[in-house]
């Protein structure tokens, strides 16, 4: 067993850390406050390979592995979780879907633009009435005699929806077939029949711009179908397995930022004539934060490593996402408590970490769905 990172992984981590600290962190409070989408920073991340981390060089990406992607997303999330959401979705849901299931022509057409950050990608599975129960989707993609599809319906909670150029869309093409009736399509949002709703005001990750999208008699050409007709649900589930490693990485970044702020604070803050870090109740919190943070990172690296080896990683990705998201929530909660009034104040970023952490327990499969996936895979009982 070797716990060391490769030279390439460390270089990418360093690039991500530098951009995160020099460009993202200084404007994180502004983006959180205004909800303004950080387009300029996203372009910069794209120019440095961070919008297509695992995309091979021939398609314009950094050609790195999943472990490198974990390290990079952690650095970005430690500076600002909203940026990390945009990066994770673009990488692990959008680029990954097209690379894994697209034709050579589709890879050439879409991936270079998305991996460079020039065209932002989005992933549309959720609908106003269907989240965890993804097969209950109502958005329809009806196949025509010439092999094209006509799409009608709504999707909601679309990360980068207000700015996305290409969207990997899942729509029901044969409702009577349930999960085997869903087809995946790549949508060019410049075409007629596509409408965007206004950005949702949210508790956290406020700058990641989330909106509803709607299709009215939107025509998808046969060469814009991703994978086979009716294969969409399997595509969505397998891509979400990878996405969950990205969200676990985001959670670790948030947790690390909250933990490091707490370490600095307990060394400096005085009470009863001593730094508060000398009190056992604070020491207990610090030790538990450290254990949960390390466990989350180890489990996420394990899932990433398995994926890089081409081995099954669905259960391990769910274990990582569940552990890391609950660690982020717990650690950011403790960090607010350690900081007392300053933790509750907008003068420090602790309350932002606390708000941002919550989404990691919800999107790309709630904690309840992760438990369901883990238990089903472990027991074989459904
Ligand atoms: N990889 C590949 N295929 C998978 C898969 C995976 N991880 N998980 C399920 N499938 C396949 C199954 O093998 C099955 O295929 P067949 O029809 O060929 O047998 C098919 O998908 C249906 O699977 P299943 O019967 O398990 O589906 P369920 O309706 O019971 O749903 C859950 C399973 C609940 C786990 C799934 O709907 C889910 O993950 N929901 C959460 C969705 C989510 O994360 N939403 C957030 C959206 S992004 S913000």
Boltz pocket constraint, residues with backbone or C-beta under 6 A from the ligand:
constraints:
  - pocket:
      binder: B
      contacts: [[A, 125], [A, 126], [A, 131], [A, 132], [A, 133], [A, 134], [A, 135], [A, 157], [A, 179], [A, 180], [A, 233], [A, 234], [A, 235], [A, 237], [A, 238], [A, 240], [A, 241], [A, 314], [A, 362], [A, 363], [A, 364], [A, 365], [A, 366], [A, 369], [A, 372], [A, 373]]
      max_distance: 6.0
